[in-house]
């Protein structure tokens, strides 16, 4: 019998087995002297995946980091985020002391990694808590914001540039039909929470923030009881499925049942699927108010992982988003349901209407912008492109990858594109300003690029204004395709 294959375990999606620290790194070109900090990027790196059911989103998290200072690359490190299951899989002893897991969700975060108020946090969504890491990326343990985080957290919190506070919208299938909005103060403690009623138990990967409002994406990818039951021990699978089907999205699931019924989270399938019966809508709520004050706007069925930004324009809210036509409807191993596009949704708060328009129909994802403008009017946005260009069989692995960086001038209605070259595959590119008071677009773009020819990766720095390459740090290893990263200045 032929071995089972999985495109998210092949090519540059395949996990790496060695944790490294490299201090002799070759730099080609000239790194800007103003870059003083760490570039951190996280992604799945499964320890013992099951190819027949493995979903890309479920691999154990591994953080890859570069320390940049004085025009030099001082080190590259890659480290697992050592949750309890990862420690067991690696044959390591348990973490000392009590693990502050939420509802038994001691999962290795694999989706985002941020620096906030001197702390390095690895993030994931859907119930688990963040994990805190050291400066050198060693695992400290789960973070509950000094005892003020009562549940799980979000993969995509946003920092308000005016206040420095951290805003988040978190979902968890055990919370009935509620998601939770939270604000963490600059002291690192959660100071405001609000429960918001949604249509059931959706996968709410991200949200948007404006100067006055929180924007919610209540879209038709929802909890799948059958898939969730597959995580449980075999004798409990069918009872677990029946209970989840009757309870999830309606009533709270007891934490003890979740802890007992769901195991093996790191290496299996994801318990969410496309739900054509679930209405698609956008919610608008005044910031730091009650969840009862949400206004809902209907939108054509679709899925959004990543908004670019949102801002207010008089009595309208403008949302720039990457829109997927569907998600997990036919492909249940990763986000491969056709080419995602850059769209603009305009919410008219007076008329109660939503206008949809297409900004760019090329396949693209991982939108980033100047984060000094979160919630404010922006002109420029940056994506990586090439997703969905050709049938899956045309790809080396059958999974969608990016081969270029796209810069959008949303005021001028134009775009520019930087192709990376034959055999080059891009991960997310993010923007870093040249200085705190630099003009928008005055700075650099940075991200990992995989070279299939040499089977290794570079860290590439582009001039944001021209998209011309400025420098590359040549890594002696391959960095597997992953999710999100951030620049953490020192």
N, C-alpha and C positions, 0 to 999 in steps of 0.2 A: 504494500500500500504506500502511495506517495506521501511524503511528509506534508503536513499542513503548513502553508505559507501565509504571511500577513504583510501587506505593504508597509505597515508602520513598525515593522521590525527589520526592514531591509534598507540598503543604501545608507543615506545619512540619517534615517530614522532609527537605525539599529543602535542599541545601547553600547556605551563604552564600559569596559570592565575595570579600568585602572583609575584610581584617584592619584592626581599628580600635583607636584609643585615645581614649576619651571621658572628659573630666574635668569637664564641666558636666552633672551628673546631678541630676534632680529627685527629691526624697524626699517622699513623702506619708505623713503620720503621724510617729511618733517612733521612731527606731532606738534600741535599748537602748545605753546608754553603755558597758556592759561588753563589747560586741562590738568587739574590736580585732584585726583580722587580715584574712585573705583567704577569700572563698568561691570555691572552684574547682570547675568541673564540666567533664567531657569527653564527647565523643561523636563519631560518624562525620561526616565532612564531605568526601565524595569529590571529588577533583579532576577526574577524567575517568572517571566510571562508565559501565558498559555496561548499560543498562536491562534488557535481556533476561535477564541472569544476575545482576545486582547483588543482593547480600545486605547487609542493613543492618549486620551485624556487621563488614563488611570495608572500610568507608570509612576513608580516612585520618583520623587523630585531630586534633581541634581542641579546645583548652582555652579556656574562657570564665572570666574571673575578675573579681571585684569586690573592691576594697580598701575596707574599712570601718574608720573610726576617729572617735572623739569624736562619735558620732551622725551622721556624714557619710559619704557615698559618694564617695571620692576619685577613683577611676577604675574604668572598665570596659575590659577588654582581651580580644580573642580572637586566638589565634595557632595556626597549624598546628604540630603536632609534626613537625619536619622530618627525617624519615628520608631515606635516599638516593633512593628512588622518588618521594617528595613533592618533594624539591628538583628532580629531573629534570622532573617534571610541571609545576612552576612556572617552569621555565626558569632555575633558579638554579645557581650553581656547586656542586661537591661540597663536603662538609664537609672541612675541613682534617684531615690526619692519618689514621690507620687507624681505621675504624669497628669497634667491639668487638661485632659481631653474632654471634649463636649460629647455627651451621649455615646461614649465608647468609640468615637471617631478619632482614633489616633492614626491619622493618615499623613503620609509624607507630602507636604505641599509641593506642587509642581508647576504652578501657573504664573505667578508673578513674584518679584523680589524687589523690595523698596527699602530706602533708608528714611527713617522718620525720627526726628529729635534724638539723634545719636544711636538709634537702634536699627539693626538690619533684620528685616522680617521677610520670611518666605510665606507666600499666601496661596490659598486654594479656597474654593467655594463649597456650598451645599452642605455645610454642617461642621466640618473640622475647623479648628482654630489655627491662627498663624503659628509658625515656629520662629523663634529668635535664633540668630546666628552671631558668631563673633566677627570681628573685622576680617579675620582670615578664613571665614566661612565654615568654621566648626559649629556643630549643633549645640545649642544651649538647652532648648526645650520649648514646649508650647507656651504661647503668650496669651494672657487674658487681660492685658492692659491694667496691670496692678490690681487685679481682682474685680474690675468694673465691666468686663465683657461677659455677659451671662450665657451666650450661645456661641454659635460658629461665627464666621466672618466672610468677607467678600474677597474675590481675587482682584477687584478693581476699585479700591478706594481712590478718592480724589482729594488733593490738597487745595483748599481755597487760597489763592495767592494773596488775598487781602488780609486774612486772619491767621493763616498758617494752620488752621484746624483741618482735621482729617475726616471727610465725610464718606459714608459707605451705605450700601443697600445689600443686605444679606438674606439669602434664602436657605431653606432647609425643609426637606419633605416631611419631617416630623412636626412641623409647626402649623398644622391644619392649612387653612387658606390665607396665611399671613406671610409677608416679608417684613424685614425690620430695617428701618433707617436709623443710623447712629451718627453721632458727632463726637469725635475724640479731640479733646483740648490739647493745647501745646504743652500741658503737663503730662501728657501720655495717658490720661484717664478719660473713659467714656463719660460725657457729661449730659448727653441728651439721647433718648431713644424714642421711636414711635413705631407702633405696629400698624401695618397697612394691609387692608383686605384686598386680595387679588382673586382671579377667577378659579383657582384650584391650586396646583402645585407646579408652577412653571420653573424652567431653568432660566434664571435671570442673571446672566453672566456679568452684565455691567449696567450702569445707569449714567445719567448726565446731570450736570449741575449748572445753574445759571446764578446770577447775583441774588435772585430772590426765590428761585424754585429748585425743586428736585424733580427730575424727569425719570419715569419708570417705563420699562419695556416688558409688558405682559403679553408674551408671544407664544405661539402654539408648539413649543417643545416642552413636554410635561413628563412628570414621573411615570415610569412604566413598571407596574407591579410585577409583571412576569419576569422582566429582566432583573429587578431587585431581588426577587426570590431566589434567583440562581446563585446569589452570593451566600445563601444560608446553607447549613448542613443539610444533606439530602433528605433525611426524615422530616425536616421542618419546611421543606421547600413549598409544598402545596399549601399547607396552612398559612405560611407566611404570605404567599401570593394572594390568597383569599382575604386575609386581614388587611394587607396593604391596599387592595383594590377597593375595599369598603370604607377604609378610614382615611387614607392619604388624600389631602386636599379638602377634607371635610372636618376632621377632628384631629387633635394632637395625638401623636404616636408616643407612647411611654418610652422614656429613654432606655429603660431596662430591656424592652423588647427589641429596640434597635440594636443595642449592644449584643444581645443574644442571637438575633436573627440574621444579622449581616456580618459576614467575615470576609477575608481575602479581598479587600477592596483595592489593593494597590495594583494588581496584575490582571484584572478581569474586564468585563464589558461595563458600559456605563448605563445606569438605570433610567435613561431618559430617551424619548422617541418623539417623532413628529406626531401631532394630534390634530387631525383635520377638523375635529368637532370643537376645538378650543378657540374662542374668539381672539383676534389679534387687536391689541389696543395699546395706547400710550397714555400714561398717567402723569398729571402735573399737580404737585403739592407744594404749598409754601414751605420754605425751609424752616426747620426747627419748630414745626407746628404738629398738630394731631393728624393721624392717618385718616381721620374721617373727612378731611378737607381736600381729598384728591378729586380732580376732574379727569374724566376719561374721554379719549378721542379714538374712534375706530380707525384702523389702518388695514390695508390689504394684507392678507396672511403672508408672513415671511419670518425670517429670523435675523436678529442683530446680535452679534457678539460684541462688536466694538464701535461705539460712537467716536467720531473724531473730536467733536466739541459741540457745545450748545451756547446760545446767547439770546438775550432779549432785544427785540427791535420794536419799541413802542409797546403795543398790546399784542405782539406776536412773539413766539419763541421759534428760533431757527435751530434745527437739528441736522447736522451733517453726520451721516452714518454709513457704514459698510453693510449692505443689505444682501442676505442670502435668500434665494427664492424658497428653499426648504432646508431642513436639517434633520438628519437621522430618519429619513423616510424610507430610503432604499439602501443606504450605506451606513452600517452600524459599527464601523471600526474607526471612523474619523470624519472630519468635516469636509466631505467630498460629494456635494450634491449639485455641482455646477458652479459657474463663475460668479463670485460675489462682486457687486458693483458699488460705486460711490454715489449715494443718493442724498437728496435734501428734503426734509420734511419741515413744513412751516405750520405751526399751530396758531390759529387765530383765536385768541382767548375771548374776544368780544363776540364773534360769530359762532364760536364753538365748532370750528371746522379744521380739517387737516388737509393740506395740499402736499402731494407727492410729486417730485421731479427727479429725473436722472441727471447727475452731474458728469459721470464718466462710466461708460459701459464696459470698459476693459476689466478683466478679472484682477482683483487686488484685495489686500487685507492688511491687517496690523496698522491702522491709521495712527499717526502721531502728529503733534503740533507743538508750538511753543507753550510750555505749561505755565508760563507767567500769565497766559491769557485764558486759563481754564474758566469757563463761564462767562467770558467776555468775547466781544466780536474779534474774530481772527481773520486773517487774509490767506495765510499759507497752511497747507497740510501736506503730509508726506506719507506715502504708502509703499509697500513692495508689491510688484505686479507679476502677472503671468499665470495666476491660478485659473485653472479651468481651460487653458489654451491647449486644445487637443483632447483626444480621448484618453482615459486613464492609462490605457495600454501604451500610449506614446511616452509616458514617463518612465524613467529608469526603475522606479519602484511601484508604479501604479497609484501613488499618493500625490496630491497636488503640491507643487513647490513654486517658489518665486524665482525669477531670473533677472529682475530689474528693480530700480528704485524710481518712483514717480513723485514729482513735486507738483502740487496743485496751487495755482494762483486763483483763489476763489473770488477775488474782487475783479481781476482782469478776465476771468473765464478761460484761462490758458493752462497748459501743463507742460512740463519738461520731463524727459525720461533718460535715465542712465542705465544702459545695459551693462551687465557685469562680465559678459564674455562667455564663450562656449564652455559648457561643463560647469558653470558657476551657479550656485543656488544660494539665495539670500534668506536670512531670517529678518525679523523686525529691525527697522532702522529708526532711531530716535534722534530728536533735536536737542542740542545743548547750546545755549547762547554764549557768545564770546565774552560777555561780562554782564553783570546784573542789570545795567541800564542800556544794553545793546538794543538796536532796532530789531523788530521781528524779522526773522530769516537771516540775521547777522550772527553766524555761528557755524556749527558743524553738524553733520549727520553721522551716526556711527552704528555699526552692527557687524555680526558675524557673517562670513561668506564661506561656503563649502566649495572646494574644488574637487570634482569627481576624478579628474585626471590623476592628481597626487594623493587623493583620499586623505586630505587634511583641510584645516580651516585657517582663514585669516580674519583679523579684526580690521575692518576697513573704515577709514575716516574720509568723508566727502565734505567739500565746501558746500554749505547749504544754499548759498546764493547761486552757484554755477553748476553744482553737481560734479565738479571736477575732483578726482581723487587727490587727497593731500598726503595721506600716509597709510601704510598697512603694517600691522604687527603680525609677523608670520609665526603661527603656532606649530609646534612639533607634533600636534595631535589633531584629531577630528573632534569638532563640537557638534553633537547630534542636533538635528532640527528641533527647536523647542518653541517656547511661547514668548514671554515678555521679559524685558530687561529695563534697567534704569541706570542713569549716571548718578552716583552718590558722591558729591564733592566733599573734600576734607576741610 
